[in-house]
Amino acid sequence: MTDPVESGSVPRRNIRLVVSYDGRRFHGWQRQPEPILTVQGCLEQAICRVVGHPVTVNGTGRTDAGVHALGQGANFRTTNLAIPLDSLRRAADSKCPGDIAILSAREAPDDFHASISALGKTYRYRIHVAPAKPAMLAGRVYHCPVPLDVDLMADAAARLVGRHDFRGFASSAEQRQDTRRTIRRCTASAHGDEVHVTVSGDGFLYKMVRNITGTLIEIGRGRWGPERIDLLLASRDRRDGGPTALPGGLYLVSVLYPDGETGVAGGD
């Protein structure tokens, strides 16, 4: 049976959200059968309680279990035309668990879709470099117990900028046939005890950023030189790359839309 809200057969509003969450408790973004906890499922339950009917919350990206977001884009449609946007945002936010925050809400054209309308995304991976693991940051950073040569990592990262076939950085579970993507920015930079890998592009393959990071870490440790990136882009063979970095250090920072970003990458 067709959902009248989604089909547009009744008057409705399309509400565009920016959402932040700590991904440690969640089995990723995508809704799953109860009692499996997901970000999409929690958002839909919270918003349903406010607008008075079931909703489908579309996200820009289906982040994996343990991955965080600072500026995830989302949207949903509602037939509730009476609640002011700010009241709707505050009420829905108050009904979300403490590790999900609805940062903003505004009306969007009916054809806006958080994923389809996106032009690109920015991710950041946080690597904590210290002999002892950072107990207070568990699940929020990746711990590297040995020093990293950030200059070598930055040299390697810059080689990823441009349009390339990134098959060599994709998980074996990647199903898409076209593995070409455009990376607009890729940097590695030091921030106190952390090294941040920041990647902006028009799209990403499954586990691509985590595989890029794992390879950059191996380069920073001195296992390979920066030219390893050139080899991977040429061979398209995942076996030529480093291990997949753990999910806890990865953040979806912002999403690029035609009218601007959902958040500011900043700093790096």
C-alpha positions as CSV (number, residue, x, y, z in Angstrom):
1,M,0.0,0.0,0.0
2,T,1.3,3.4,-1.0
3,D,2.2,5.8,1.9
4,P,0.1,9.0,1.3
5,V,2.8,11.1,3.0
6,E,5.6,9.8,0.7
7,S,3.4,9.8,-2.4
8,G,2.4,13.4,-2.1
9,S,-1.3,12.6,-2.3
10,V,-2.0,14.8,0.7
11,P,-0.6,18.3,1.6
12,R,2.8,17.9,3.2
13,R,6.0,19.7,4.2
14,N,9.5,18.5,3.4
15,I,11.7,19.1,6.4
16,R,15.5,19.3,6.0
17,L,17.7,18.4,9.0
18,V,21.3,18.6,10.1
19,V,22.0,15.8,12.6
20,S,25.0,15.0,14.9
21,Y,25.6,11.7,16.7
22,D,28.1,9.7,18.6
23,G,28.0,6.4,16.8
24,R,29.4,4.1,19.5
25,R,26.1,2.7,20.6
26,F,24.5,2.4,17.2
27,H,24.6,-0.4,14.6
28,G,25.0,2.3,11.9
29,W,22.6,4.7,10.4
30,Q,20.2,2.4,8.5
31,R,17.0,1.2,10.2
32,Q,17.0,-2.4,11.3
33,P,14.4,-4.6,13.0
34,E,14.0,-4.0,16.7
35,P,15.7,-4.3,19.1
36,I,18.8,-3.4,17.0
37,L,19.6,0.3,17.7
38,T,20.2,2.6,14.7
39,V,20.4,6.3,14.2
40,Q,17.6,6.3,11.5
41,G,15.4,4.2,13.7
42,C,15.8,6.6,16.8
43,L,15.2,9.7,14.7
44,E,12.0,8.2,13.1
45,Q,10.6,7.2,16.5
46,A,11.3,10.7,18.0
47,I,9.8,12.6,15.0
48,C,6.8,10.4,14.8
49,R,6.0,11.2,18.4
50,V,6.0,14.9,17.6
51,V,4.2,15.0,14.2
52,G,1.7,12.3,15.1
53,H,2.3,9.9,12.2
54,P,5.0,7.6,11.0
55,V,7.9,9.2,9.0
56,T,10.8,8.0,6.8
57,V,14.0,9.9,7.6
58,N,16.4,9.9,4.6
59,G,20.1,10.3,5.4
60,T,22.9,11.5,3.1
61,G,25.1,8.6,4.0
62,R,24.5,5.2,5.7
63,T,27.3,5.4,8.2
64,D,28.6,2.1,9.5
65,A,28.3,0.9,13.1
66,G,30.6,2.9,15.4
67,V,31.0,5.8,12.9
68,H,30.1,9.3,14.1
69,A,28.6,12.4,12.5
70,L,29.1,16.1,13.1
71,G,26.9,17.3,10.2
72,Q,24.8,14.5,8.7
73,G,22.2,15.7,6.2
74,A,18.6,14.3,6.5
75,N,15.1,15.0,5.5
76,F,11.5,13.7,6.1
77,R,8.0,14.6,4.9
78,T,5.1,15.4,7.2
79,T,1.4,16.2,6.8
80,N,1.5,18.1,10.1
81,L,1.5,21.7,8.8
82,A,0.8,23.4,12.2
83,I,4.0,23.0,14.2
84,P,6.5,25.8,13.8
85,L,9.9,24.6,12.6
86,D,11.8,25.6,15.7
87,S,9.2,24.0,18.0
88,L,9.3,20.8,15.9
89,R,13.2,20.7,16.0
90,R,13.3,21.3,19.8
91,A,10.5,18.7,20.5
92,A,12.1,16.0,18.3
93,D,15.5,16.7,19.7
94,S,14.3,16.3,23.2
95,K,12.9,12.9,22.4
96,C,16.1,11.6,20.8
97,P,18.6,9.8,23.0
98,G,21.4,11.9,24.4
99,D,23.9,10.8,21.8
100,I,21.8,12.1,18.9
101,A,21.3,15.9,18.3
102,I,19.1,17.6,15.8
103,L,21.1,20.7,15.1
104,S,18.8,22.5,12.7
105,A,15.5,22.1,10.8
106,R,14.1,24.1,7.8
107,E,11.6,23.6,5.1
108,A,12.9,22.4,1.7
109,P,11.4,22.1,-1.8
110,D,9.4,18.9,-2.2
111,D,12.0,17.4,-4.5
112,F,14.8,17.8,-2.0
113,H,16.3,14.4,-0.9
114,A,19.2,14.3,1.6
115,S,21.1,11.8,-0.4
116,I,20.1,12.4,-4.1
117,S,20.5,16.2,-3.8
118,A,24.0,16.0,-2.2
119,L,27.0,17.1,-4.3
120,G,29.6,15.6,-1.9
121,K,30.7,14.9,1.6
122,T,33.7,15.6,3.9
123,Y,35.0,13.0,6.3
124,R,37.6,13.3,9.0
125,Y,39.5,10.4,10.6
126,R,41.1,11.1,14.0
127,I,44.3,9.2,14.9
128,H,45.6,9.5,18.5
129,V,49.4,9.1,18.5
130,A,50.8,8.2,22.0
131,P,52.5,5.2,23.7
132,A,49.4,4.6,25.9
133,K,45.9,4.3,24.7
134,P,43.6,7.3,25.4
135,A,41.0,5.7,27.7
136,M,38.7,8.8,27.8
137,L,38.6,8.8,24.0
138,A,37.8,5.1,23.5
139,G,35.6,4.6,20.5
140,R,36.2,8.2,19.4
141,V,39.7,7.9,18.0
142,Y,42.1,5.3,16.6
143,H,45.1,4.7,18.8
144,C,48.5,4.5,17.1
145,P,51.2,3.7,19.7
146,V,54.2,4.6,17.4
147,P,55.2,8.0,15.9
148,L,53.9,8.9,12.5
149,D,55.6,11.0,9.8
150,V,52.9,13.4,9.0
151,D,54.8,15.0,6.1
152,L,55.0,11.6,4.4
153,M,51.3,11.1,5.0
154,A,50.4,14.5,3.6
155,D,52.5,13.8,0.5
156,A,50.7,10.5,0.0
157,A,47.2,12.1,0.7
158,A,47.7,14.8,-1.9
159,R,48.2,12.1,-4.6
160,L,44.6,11.0,-4.1
161,V,43.2,14.4,-5.2
162,G,41.5,14.3,-8.6
163,R,39.3,11.8,-10.5
164,H,40.6,8.3,-10.1
165,D,39.4,4.7,-10.1
166,F,39.4,3.9,-6.3
167,R,38.8,0.2,-6.6
168,G,42.0,-0.5,-4.7
169,F,40.6,1.4,-1.7
170,A,37.2,-0.3,-1.7
171,S,36.0,-3.1,0.5
172,S,35.6,-6.5,-1.2
173,A,31.8,-6.1,-0.4
174,E,31.6,-3.1,-2.7
175,Q,28.9,-3.9,-5.4
176,R,29.0,-0.8,-7.6
177,Q,30.6,-1.4,-11.0
178,D,31.8,2.2,-11.5
179,T,34.4,2.8,-8.9
180,R,35.6,6.2,-10.2
181,R,35.3,9.1,-7.8
182,T,36.5,12.7,-7.6
183,I,38.5,13.7,-4.5
184,R,38.6,17.5,-4.1
185,R,40.7,17.5,-1.0
186,C,42.8,15.0,1.0
187,T,45.1,16.1,3.8
188,A,46.9,14.7,6.8
189,S,47.8,17.2,9.5
190,A,49.0,17.2,13.1
191,H,46.8,18.5,16.0
192,G,48.5,18.0,19.3
193,D,48.5,14.3,20.1
194,E,46.3,13.6,17.0
195,V,46.8,13.3,13.3
196,H,43.7,14.1,11.3
197,V,43.0,12.7,7.8
198,T,40.4,14.8,6.1
199,V,38.9,13.8,2.7
200,S,36.3,15.7,0.6
201,G,34.8,14.2,-2.5
202,D,31.8,13.8,-4.7
203,G,31.2,10.3,-3.3
204,F,32.8,7.4,-1.6
205,L,33.0,3.6,-2.0
206,Y,32.2,1.2,0.9
207,K,34.9,1.7,3.6
208,M,37.0,3.9,1.2
209,V,37.9,6.5,3.7
210,R,38.9,3.9,6.3
211,N,41.0,2.1,3.7
212,I,42.7,5.3,2.7
213,T,43.5,6.0,6.3
214,G,44.8,2.6,7.0
215,T,47.2,3.0,4.0
216,L,48.3,6.5,5.1
217,I,49.1,5.1,8.6
218,E,51.3,2.5,7.1
219,I,53.1,5.2,5.1
220,G,53.4,7.3,8.2
221,R,55.0,4.4,10.1
222,G,57.6,4.0,7.4
223,R,56.4,0.8,5.9
224,W,56.0,2.3,2.5
225,G,56.8,5.6,0.7
226,P,54.1,8.0,-0.5
227,E,54.4,6.5,-4.0
228,R,52.4,3.5,-2.6
229,I,49.3,5.5,-3.4
230,D,50.3,5.7,-7.1
231,L,50.8,1.9,-7.1
232,L,47.3,1.4,-5.6
233,L,45.6,3.7,-8.0
234,A,47.3,1.8,-10.9
235,S,46.8,-1.7,-9.7
236,R,43.3,-1.3,-8.3
237,D,44.2,-4.2,-6.0
238,R,43.0,-3.9,-2.4
239,R,45.8,-6.2,-1.4
240,D,48.4,-3.5,-2.2
241,G,46.9,-1.2,0.5
242,G,47.0,-1.0,4.3
243,P,44.5,-2.5,6.8
244,T,41.0,-1.0,7.2
245,A,41.1,1.6,10.0
246,L,38.6,0.9,12.8
247,P,35.2,2.7,12.6
248,G,35.5,4.7,15.9
249,G,37.9,7.3,14.5
250,L,35.7,8.3,11.5
251,Y,33.4,11.3,11.4
252,L,31.1,12.5,8.7
253,V,31.9,16.2,9.1
254,S,29.6,17.9,6.5
255,V,27.6,17.4,3.4
256,L,27.8,19.7,0.3
257,Y,24.5,20.8,-1.3
258,P,23.9,23.3,-4.1
259,D,23.1,26.0,-1.4
260,G,26.1,25.2,0.9
261,E,27.3,22.8,3.5
262,T,25.5,21.2,6.4
263,G,28.5,21.9,8.6
264,V,32.0,23.5,8.5
265,A,34.9,21.2,8.2
266,G,37.2,23.8,9.7
267,G,40.6,23.6,11.2
268,D,42.6,21.2,9.1
